[in-house]
Amino acid sequence: MIQVDGSVVIQIVNFIFLIWALNFVLYKPIRSMLLQRKGKIEGFEEGIDRFNRDAMERRDAYMSGIKEAREKGLKERDILVSAAAEEEKTIIGEINAKALADLAKVRGDILQEVEGVTDTLQKEVDVFAKAISKKILGRAV
């Protein structure tokens, strides 16, 4: 049988001292290292979350900037296209007016030349008629 004597008390004191020594030498440093590691991991997680939020904000700002730039570019393009269309109409109108003026001038020049040639021919018709009748009849008329 088991006899309970003074050695049990020594064993209990030895066990408590061993737990205290292990706790002081082994468990507390490991627990403190685990707490430090946990703190670092939480800090890294916070840093990752902050980085992700910043990245999302920058992406949103970038996308909104691109959208605004596209809208501005489209507005400027529309303004330039309408201005170019107006300028084109003005230039075409000027060219048409110049072409009509040149056409009128050319027609006037042609009419003057026709009148000049007609007058010249009218003056020479009598001479040609006499020359032709002289050749046909063989004598002067």
MDTraj code that builds the backbone (N, CA, C; nanometers):
import mdtraj as md
import numpy as np

residues = "MET ILE GLN VAL ASP GLY SER VAL VAL ILE GLN ILE VAL ASN PHE ILE PHE LEU ILE TRP ALA LEU ASN PHE VAL LEU TYR LYS PRO ILE ARG SER MET LEU LEU GLN ARG LYS GLY LYS ILE GLU GLY PHE GLU GLU GLY ILE ASP ARG PHE ASN ARG ASP ALA MET GLU ARG ARG ASP ALA TYR MET SER GLY ILE LYS GLU ALA ARG GLU LYS GLY LEU LYS GLU ARG ASP ILE LEU VAL SER ALA ALA ALA GLU GLU GLU LYS THR ILE ILE GLY GLU ILE ASN ALA LYS ALA LEU ALA ASP LEU ALA LYS VAL ARG GLY ASP ILE LEU GLN GLU VAL GLU GLY VAL THR ASP THR LEU GLN LYS GLU VAL ASP VAL PHE ALA LYS ALA ILE SER LYS LYS ILE LEU GLY ARG ALA VAL".split()
xyz = np.array([
    [0.0793, -0.1176, 0.0000],
    [0.0000, 0.0000, 0.0000],
    [0.0850, 0.1260, 0.0000],
    [0.0181, 0.2310, -0.0287],
    [0.0868, 0.3594, -0.0371],
    [0.0808, 0.4238, 0.0999],
    [0.1960, 0.4676, 0.1433],
    [0.2029, 0.5366, 0.2719],
    [0.2269, 0.6855, 0.2478],
    [0.1466, 0.7645, 0.3121],
    [0.1584, 0.9098, 0.3000],
    [0.2453, 0.9546, 0.4155],
    [0.3582, 1.0095, 0.3854],
    [0.4474, 1.0611, 0.4878],
    [0.4996, 1.1981, 0.4462],
    [0.6063, 1.2455, 0.4956],
    [0.6627, 1.3781, 0.4687],
    [0.7156, 1.3924, 0.3282],
    [0.7445, 1.2840, 0.2610],
    [0.7956, 1.2941, 0.1240],
    [0.6889, 1.3426, 0.0274],
    [0.5647, 1.3214, 0.0598],
    [0.4556, 1.3699, -0.0261],
    [0.4570, 1.5218, -0.0271],
    [0.4778, 1.5815, 0.0888],
    [0.4826, 1.7264, 0.0986],
    [0.6018, 1.7768, 0.0190],
    [0.7136, 1.7088, 0.0289],
    [0.8333, 1.7486, -0.0468],
    [0.8056, 1.7361, -0.1970],
    [0.7363, 1.6331, -0.2364],
    [0.7036, 1.6137, -0.3780],
    [0.6085, 1.7232, -0.4264],
    [0.5123, 1.7602, -0.3415],
    [0.4177, 1.8671, -0.3789],
    [0.4936, 1.9990, -0.3910],
    [0.5821, 2.0277, -0.2973],
    [0.6623, 2.1509, -0.3028],
    [0.7527, 2.1455, -0.4244],
    [0.8132, 2.0327, -0.4510],
    [0.8991, 2.0154, -0.5687],
    [0.8191, 2.0368, -0.6977],
    [0.6971, 1.9839, -0.7032],
    [0.6114, 1.9988, -0.8214],
    [0.5745, 2.1454, -0.8433],
    [0.5382, 2.2144, -0.7359],
    [0.5017, 2.3562, -0.7451],
    [0.6235, 2.4380, -0.7854],
    [0.7406, 2.4088, -0.7275],
    [0.8616, 2.4785, -0.7661],
    [0.8945, 2.4533, -0.9139],
    [0.8776, 2.3294, -0.9598],
    [0.9044, 2.2961, -1.1002],
    [0.8102, 2.3714, -1.1930],
    [0.6821, 2.3793, -1.1596],
    [0.5850, 2.4541, -1.2421],
    [0.6238, 2.6017, -1.2447],
    [0.6601, 2.6555, -1.1243],
    [0.6995, 2.7962, -1.1198],
    [0.8257, 2.8202, -1.2008],
    [0.9228, 2.7339, -1.1911],
    [1.0491, 2.7483, -1.2650],
    [1.0250, 2.7353, -1.4145],
    [0.9459, 2.6359, -1.4547],
    [0.9150, 2.6213, -1.5981],
    [0.8371, 2.7421, -1.6496],
    [0.7456, 2.7886, -1.5684],
    [0.6685, 2.9066, -1.6083],
    [0.7614, 3.0262, -1.6250],
    [0.8518, 3.0472, -1.5321],
    [0.9428, 3.1604, -1.5351],
    [1.0460, 3.1465, -1.6475],
    [1.1000, 3.0297, -1.6668],
    [1.2085, 3.0089, -1.7618],
    [1.1565, 2.9789, -1.9022],
    [1.0478, 2.9055, -1.9148],
    [1.0069, 2.8558, -2.0453],
    [0.8770, 2.9178, -2.0937],
    [0.7719, 2.9102, -2.0136],
    [0.6402, 2.9490, -2.0626],
    [0.6249, 3.0998, -2.0794],
    [0.6716, 3.1809, -1.9876],
    [0.6583, 3.3270, -1.9995],
    [0.7326, 3.3806, -2.1223],
    [0.8568, 3.3410, -2.1505],
    [0.9222, 3.3915, -2.2722],
    [0.8497, 3.3482, -2.4003],
    [0.8006, 3.2244, -2.3986],
    [0.7281, 3.1775, -2.5186],
    [0.5991, 3.2564, -2.5338],
    [0.5252, 3.2756, -2.4210],
    [0.4021, 3.3535, -2.4291],
    [0.4288, 3.4974, -2.4708],
    [0.5351, 3.5582, -2.4212],
    [0.5666, 3.6962, -2.4605],
    [0.6043, 3.7022, -2.6091],
    [0.6787, 3.6007, -2.6558],
    [0.7112, 3.5974, -2.7997],
    [0.5855, 3.5783, -2.8831],
    [0.4937, 3.4931, -2.8370],
    [0.3676, 3.4738, -2.9087],
    [0.2850, 3.6021, -2.9099],
    [0.2837, 3.6759, -2.7977],
    [0.2123, 3.8041, -2.7927],
    [0.2765, 3.9061, -2.8865],
    [0.4092, 3.9082, -2.8897],
    [0.4785, 3.9996, -2.9823],
    [0.4455, 3.9631, -3.1267],
    [0.4499, 3.8321, -3.1568],
    [0.4188, 3.7869, -3.2923],
    [0.2750, 3.8229, -3.3279],
    [0.1835, 3.8032, -3.2322],
    [0.0433, 3.8385, -3.2559],
    [0.0296, 3.9884, -3.2836],
    [0.1034, 4.0693, -3.2051],
    [0.1010, 4.2146, -3.2269],
    [0.1553, 4.2505, -3.3648],
    [0.2647, 4.1859, -3.4041],
    [0.3212, 4.2123, -3.5372],
    [0.2241, 4.1713, -3.6468],
    [0.1626, 4.0554, -3.6306],
    [0.0671, 4.0072, -3.7317],
    [-0.0506, 4.1031, -3.7414],
    [-0.1013, 4.1477, -3.6251],
    [-0.2112, 4.2447, -3.6282],
    [-0.1675, 4.3744, -3.6940],
    [-0.0443, 4.4174, -3.6666],
    [0.0085, 4.5385, -3.7314],
    [0.0201, 4.5190, -3.8824],
    [0.0682, 4.4013, -3.9238],
    [0.0765, 4.3736, -4.0678],
    [-0.0620, 4.3699, -4.1305],
    [-0.1581, 4.3094, -4.0605],
    [-0.2940, 4.3044, -4.1135],
    [-0.3529, 4.4440, -4.1266],
    [-0.3292, 4.5285, -4.0249],
    [-0.3749, 4.6674, -4.0333],
    [-0.3074, 4.7395, -4.1494],
    [-0.1763, 4.7146, -4.1652],
    [-0.1036, 4.7759, -4.2770],
    [-0.1584, 4.7286, -4.4110],
    [-0.1885, 4.6001, -4.4200],
    [-0.2448, 4.5465, -4.5448],
    [-0.3809, 4.6069, -4.5717],
    [-0.4650, 4.6163, -4.4679],
    [-0.5975, 4.6774, -4.4847],
    [-0.5848, 4.8232, -4.5267],
    [-0.4939, 4.8958, -4.4623],
    [-0.4729, 5.0367, -4.4967],
    [-0.4225, 5.0490, -4.6408],
    [-0.3293, 4.9616, -4.6772],
    [-0.2766, 4.9631, -4.8142],
    [-0.3873, 4.9325, -4.9142],
    [-0.4717, 4.8349, -4.8832],
    [-0.5832, 4.8012, -4.9729],
    [-0.6810, 4.9174, -4.9854],
    [-0.7107, 4.9831, -4.8734],
    [-0.8007, 5.0990, -4.8795],
    [-0.7390, 5.2107, -4.9640],
    [-0.6102, 5.2375, -4.9401],
    [-0.5418, 5.3408, -5.0187],
    [-0.5410, 5.3043, -5.1669],
    [-0.5151, 5.1770, -5.1950],
    [-0.5127, 5.1335, -5.3348],
    [-0.6503, 5.1502, -5.3986],
    [-0.7548, 5.1156, -5.3261],
    [-0.8907, 5.1307, -5.3791],
    [-0.9244, 5.2792, -5.4006],
    [-0.8844, 5.3629, -5.3037],
    [-0.9097, 5.5064, -5.3189],
    [-0.8344, 5.5621, -5.4388],
    [-0.7098, 5.5213, -5.4544],
    [-0.6310, 5.5691, -5.5691],
    [-0.6894, 5.5179, -5.6999],
    [-0.7338, 5.3922, -5.7005],
    [-0.7945, 5.3370, -5.8217],
    [-0.9221, 5.4127, -5.8559],
    [-1.0045, 5.4390, -5.7538],
    [-1.1274, 5.5149, -5.7767],
    [-1.0963, 5.6554, -5.8272],
    [-0.9954, 5.7187, -5.7672],
    [-0.9560, 5.8533, -5.8120],
    [-0.9034, 5.8476, -5.9552],
    [-0.8258, 5.7458, -5.9854],
    [-0.7722, 5.7292, -6.1213],
    [-0.8851, 5.7086, -6.2211],
    [-0.9801, 5.6217, -6.1863],
    [-1.0919, 5.5946, -6.2770],
    [-1.1789, 5.7190, -6.2961],
    [-1.2034, 5.7930, -6.1872],
    [-1.2835, 5.9145, -6.2010],
    [-1.2069, 6.0189, -6.2830],
    [-1.0746, 6.0236, -6.2645],
    [-0.9937, 6.1155, -6.3461],
    [-0.9995, 6.0795, -6.4927],
    [-0.9927, 5.9504, -6.5222],
    [-1.0024, 5.9066, -6.6623],
    [-1.1399, 5.9402, -6.7180],
    [-1.2436, 5.9155, -6.6376],
    [-1.3800, 5.9447, -6.6833],
    [-1.3961, 6.0940, -6.7122],
    [-1.3463, 6.1776, -6.6210],
    [-1.3549, 6.3225, -6.6411],
    [-1.2753, 6.3659, -6.7640],
    [-1.1578, 6.3064, -6.7810],
    [-1.0749, 6.3415, -6.8970],
    [-1.1444, 6.3010, -7.0260],
    [-1.2077, 6.1840, -7.0262],
    [-1.2812, 6.1412, -7.1466],
    [-1.3960, 6.2354, -7.1768],
    [-1.4724, 6.2699, -7.0720],
    [-1.5847, 6.3613, -7.0927],
    [-1.5352, 6.4962, -7.1445],
    [-1.4284, 6.5458, -7.0849],
    [-1.3727, 6.6741, -7.1285],
    [-1.3233, 6.6637, -7.2723],
    [-1.2557, 6.5530, -7.3038],
    [-1.2060, 6.5327, -7.4398],
    [-1.3198, 6.5255, -7.5406],
    [-1.4280, 6.4549, -7.5046],
    [-1.5427, 6.4456, -7.5950],
    [-1.6077, 6.5818, -7.6151],
    [-1.6184, 6.6599, -7.5071],
    [-1.6762, 6.7938, -7.5203],
    [-1.5889, 6.8809, -7.6104],
    [-1.4570, 6.8766, -7.5875],
    [-1.3660, 6.9564, -7.6702],
    [-1.3716, 6.9103, -7.8153],
    [-1.3795, 6.7775, -7.8361],
    [-1.3884, 6.7263, -7.9722],
    [-1.5160, 6.7753, -8.0401],
    [-1.6288, 6.7711, -7.9672],
    [-1.7546, 6.8189, -8.0240],
    [-1.7460, 6.9671, -8.0578],
    [-1.6831, 7.0445, -7.9691],
    [-1.6674, 7.1882, -7.9954],
    [-1.5818, 7.2093, -8.1199],
    [-1.4708, 7.1346, -8.1285],
    [-1.3824, 7.1487, -8.2448],
    [-1.4508, 7.1035, -8.3728],
    [-1.5297, 6.9963, -8.3648],
    [-1.6000, 6.9471, -8.4839],
    [-1.7022, 7.0498, -8.5293],
    [-1.7774, 7.1076, -8.4356],
    [-1.8770, 7.2070, -8.4755],
    [-1.8088, 7.3323, -8.5307],
    [-1.6965, 7.3720, -8.4697],
    [-1.6232, 7.4884, -8.5212],
    [-1.5679, 7.4591, -8.6601],
    [-1.5183, 7.3382, -8.6797],
    [-1.4658, 7.3006, -8.8112],
    [-1.5772, 7.2965, -8.9146],
    [-1.6960, 7.2486, -8.8747],
    [-1.8096, 7.2444, -8.9670],
    [-1.8500, 7.3863, -9.0076],
    [-1.8519, 7.4773, -8.9100],
    [-1.8851, 7.6163, -8.9416],
    [-1.7794, 7.6781, -9.0340],
    [-1.6536, 7.6524, -9.0037],
    [-1.5474, 7.7054, -9.0882],
    [-1.5548, 7.6457, -9.2283],
    [-1.5886, 7.5174, -9.2353],
    [-1.6026, 7.4522, -9.3656],
    [-1.7151, 7.5177, -9.4458],
    [-1.8287, 7.5442, -9.3789],
    [-1.9405, 7.6102, -9.4474],
    [-1.8979, 7.7482, -9.4971],
    [-1.8240, 7.8213, -9.4141],
    [-1.7786, 7.9548, -9.4527],
    [-1.6850, 7.9471, -9.5727],
    [-1.5898, 7.8548, -9.5669],
    [-1.4935, 7.8415, -9.6770],
    [-1.5634, 7.7978, -9.8049],
    [-1.6548, 7.7024, -9.7931],
    [-1.7282, 7.6562, -9.9119],
    [-1.8126, 7.7698, -9.9686],
    [-1.8751, 7.8490, -9.8806],
    [-1.9529, 7.9644, -9.9273],
    [-1.8652, 8.0642, -10.0012],
    [-1.7452, 8.0909, -9.9459],
    [-1.6531, 8.1837, -10.0127],
    [-1.6081, 8.1284, -10.1478],
    [-1.5783, 7.9990, -10.1501],
    [-1.5343, 7.9373, -10.2762],
    [-1.6468, 7.9406, -10.3788],
    [-1.7691, 7.9111, -10.3352],
    [-1.8837, 7.9160, -10.4283],
    [-1.9052, 8.0579, -10.4808],
    [-1.8948, 8.1555, -10.3907],
    [-1.9134, 8.2943, -10.4339],
    [-1.8047, 8.3332, -10.5332],
    [-1.6815, 8.2944, -10.5055],
    [-1.5711, 8.3254, -10.5962],
    [-1.5899, 8.2538, -10.7296],
    [-1.6345, 8.1278, -10.7228],
    [-1.6561, 8.0519, -10.8465],
    [-1.7677, 8.1157, -10.9289],
    [-1.8747, 8.1590, -10.8623],
    [-1.9829, 8.2251, -10.9355],
    [-1.9360, 8.3566, -10.9963],
    [-1.8547, 8.4310, -10.9213],
    [-1.8023, 8.5571, -10.9735],
    [-1.7107, 8.5306, -11.0932],
    [-1.6245, 8.4290, -11.0808],
    [-1.5361, 8.3938, -11.1931],
    [-1.6170, 8.3471, -11.3134],
    [-1.7223, 8.2697, -11.2886],
    [-1.8080, 8.2212, -11.3982],
    [-1.8771, 8.3388, -11.4670],
    [-1.9263, 8.4331, -11.3894],
    [-1.9919, 8.5507, -11.4476],
    [-1.8906, 8.6313, -11.5295],
    [-1.7685, 8.6443, -11.4776],
    [-1.6657, 8.7186, -11.5501],
    [-1.6310, 8.6483, -11.6809],
    [-1.6165, 8.5153, -11.6733],
    [-1.5829, 8.4396, -11.7948],
    [-1.6952, 8.4507, -11.8966],
    [-1.8206, 8.4415, -11.8501],
    [-1.9352, 8.4563, -11.9424],
    [-1.9342, 8.5954, -12.0063],
    [-1.9067, 8.6970, -11.9232],
    [-1.8996, 8.8331, -11.9786],
    [-1.7882, 8.8449, -12.0813],
    [-1.6717, 8.7865, -12.0505],
    [-1.5607, 8.7901, -12.1463],
    [-1.5976, 8.7184, -12.2756],
    [-1.6650, 8.6037, -12.2625],
    [-1.7048, 8.5282, -12.3825],
    [-1.8058, 8.6081, -12.4640],
    [-1.9023, 8.6714, -12.3969],
    [-2.0004, 8.7536, -12.4688],
    [-1.9327, 8.8693, -12.5417],
    [-1.8333, 8.9323, -12.4748],
    [-1.7615, 9.0411, -12.5408],
    [-1.6851, 8.9902, -12.6626],
    [-1.6229, 8.8731, -12.6477],
    [-1.5484, 8.8174, -12.7604],
    [-1.6434, 8.7815, -12.8744],
    [-1.7599, 8.7241, -12.8381],
    [-1.8589, 8.6884, -12.9411],
    [-1.9066, 8.8146, -13.0128],
    [-1.9354, 8.9196, -12.9383],
    [-1.9789, 9.0447, -13.0005],
    [-1.8690, 9.1026, -13.0896],
    [-1.7443, 9.0953, -13.0380],
    [-1.6317, 9.1469, -13.1171],
    [-1.6149, 9.0666, -13.2459],
    [-1.6238, 8.9345, -13.2344],
    [-1.6095, 8.8495, -13.3536],
    [-1.7266, 8.8714, -13.4473],
    [-1.8478, 8.8853, -13.3913],
    [-1.9665, 8.9089, -13.4748],
    [-1.9520, 9.0412, -13.5498],
    [-1.9095, 9.1460, -13.4811],
    [-1.8900, 9.2755, -13.5476],
    [-1.7846, 9.2644, -13.6581],
    [-1.6749, 9.1955, -13.6260],
    [-1.5678, 9.1792, -13.7247],
    [-1.6189, 9.1021, -13.8458],
    [-1.6936, 8.9957, -13.8208],
    [-1.7465, 8.9145, -13.9307],
    [-1.8510, 8.9924, -14.0109],
    [-1.9319, 9.0718, -13.9440],
    [-2.0322, 9.1523, -14.0150],
    [-1.9647, 9.2513, -14.1102],
    [-1.8522, 9.3052, -14.0640],
    [-1.7803, 9.3993, -14.1485],
    [-1.7186, 9.3278, -14.2682],
    [-1.6761, 9.2046, -14.2469],
    [-1.6085, 9.1320, -14.3540],
    [-1.7039, 9.0494, -14.4389],
    [-1.8319, 9.0395, -14.3987],
    [-1.9294, 8.9592, -14.4748],
    [-1.9450, 9.0167, -14.6164],
    [-1.9564, 9.1432, -14.6289],
    [-1.9729, 9.2040, -14.7626],
    [-1.8523, 9.1731, -14.8499],
    [-1.7327, 9.1818, -14.7921],
    [-1.6118, 9.1556, -14.8693],
    [-1.6102, 9.0087, -14.9123],
    [-1.6458, 8.9187, -14.8201],
    [-1.6481, 8.7751, -14.8531],
    [-1.7573, 8.7449, -14.9560],
    [-1.8730, 8.8092, -14.9415],
    [-1.9836, 8.7849, -15.0351],
    [-1.9449, 8.8300, -15.1757],
    [-1.8808, 8.9418, -15.1868],
    [-1.8382, 8.9895, -15.3189],
    [-1.7328, 8.8983, -15.3769],
    [-1.6398, 8.8523, -15.2932],
    [-1.5348, 8.7632, -15.3420],
    [-1.5949, 8.6313, -15.3862],
    [-1.6911, 8.5790, -15.3139],
    [-1.7538, 8.4507, -15.3500],
    [-1.8354, 8.4680, -15.4774],
    [-1.9135, 8.5732, -15.4852],
    [-1.9958, 8.5937, -15.6051],
    [-1.9077, 8.6191, -15.7275],
    [-1.7942, 8.6829, -15.7107],
    [-1.7025, 8.7055, -15.8219],
    [-1.6470, 8.5724, -15.8714],
    [-1.6168, 8.4829, -15.7775],
    [-1.5641, 8.3526, -15.8177],
    [-1.6721, 8.2682, -15.8816],
    [-1.7916, 8.2752, -15.8304],
    [-1.8983, 8.1938, -15.8846],
    [-1.9397, 8.2459, -16.0229],
    [-1.9602, 8.3760, -16.0343],
    [-2.0059, 8.4335, -16.1599],
    [-1.8916, 8.4558, -16.2585],
    [-1.7764, 8.4690, -16.2073],
    [-1.6624, 8.4930, -16.2932],
    [-1.6474, 8.6391, -16.3307],
    [-1.7202, 8.7231, -16.2733],
    [-1.7113, 8.8659, -16.2990],
    [-1.7400, 8.9440, -16.1743],
    [-1.7115, 9.0743, -16.1697],
    [-1.7321, 9.1587, -16.0540],
    [-1.8786, 9.1967, -16.0432],
    [-1.9284, 9.2051, -15.9284],
    [-2.0693, 9.2364, -15.9075],
    [-2.0867, 9.3792, -15.8620],
])
top = md.Topology()
chain = top.add_chain()
for i, resn in enumerate(residues, 1):
    res = top.add_residue(resn, chain, resSeq=i)
    for name in ("N", "CA", "C"):
        top.add_atom(name, md.element.get_by_symbol(name[0]), res)
traj = md.Trajectory(xyz[None], top)
